[in-house]
């Protein structure tokens, strides 16, 4: 487990302000959820932690070290990432999971698939773990691709997880499998979640609500409900949709 501290983070795309003076920290073993409308800046924060973009203003530290001083390859190896858009490559199912840890044994791959709740569907494939994946996973459903992405993160066994856990266009049964897989994957790790599901939000140590690139509320589920502000409205809207 590790801690991540974000201080005075500001980000522009051209002239457009995306993040405005964002500060928060995640302690080892904590789960922090970030909520906000599309364009609020949620994904930009995770991209800056991964150094997909370079930091323009402010700092992000990982275990007290500025991420700009950590080699990108080392940084990304210690960050497990499960994104809303899953990318697979041509190769076997096992190869796609092993991409998370290139020297993983077959036993480790199966164990990771079981953590992710992917093992049962893999075993039903024509050649099981040796089934070829084609065209970025075109022969698999969206839910199956996401389960493989969770297994890929699990086999890497990272101290920190970044999850964009949207499950749009996935049937209810598969969504339940993904949710259980993510819950298992999050155990004993520092977790940063771009949150979409009510269950993820409620179980977080802290919730951060973004609006127009700035933090408008932060606190626990109960604290934010008591304030009857932005989170209260989001929560009740999500509850009605559930």
Secondary structure as UniProt FT lines:
FT   STRAND          4..13
FT   TURN            14..15
FT   STRAND          16..26
FT   TURN            28..29
FT   STRAND          31..35
FT   TURN            38..39
FT   HELIX           42..49
FT   TURN            50..51
FT   STRAND          57..62
FT   TURN            63..64
FT   STRAND          65..66
FT   HELIX           67..69
FT   HELIX           72..77
FT   STRAND          79..82
FT   STRAND          91..92
FT   HELIX           93..98
FT   TURN            99..100
FT   TURN            102..103
FT   HELIX           106..115
FT   TURN            116..117
FT   HELIX           119..123
FT   TURN            126..127
FT   HELIX           128..130
FT   STRAND          132..133
FT   TURN            135..139
FT   HELIX           142..156
FT   STRAND          160..164
FT   TURN            168..169
FT   HELIX           172..186
FT   TURN            187..188
FT   STRAND          190..194
FT   HELIX           198..202
FT   STRAND          206..211
FT   TURN            212..213
FT   STRAND          214..219
FT   HELIX           221..227
FT   HELIX           230..241
//
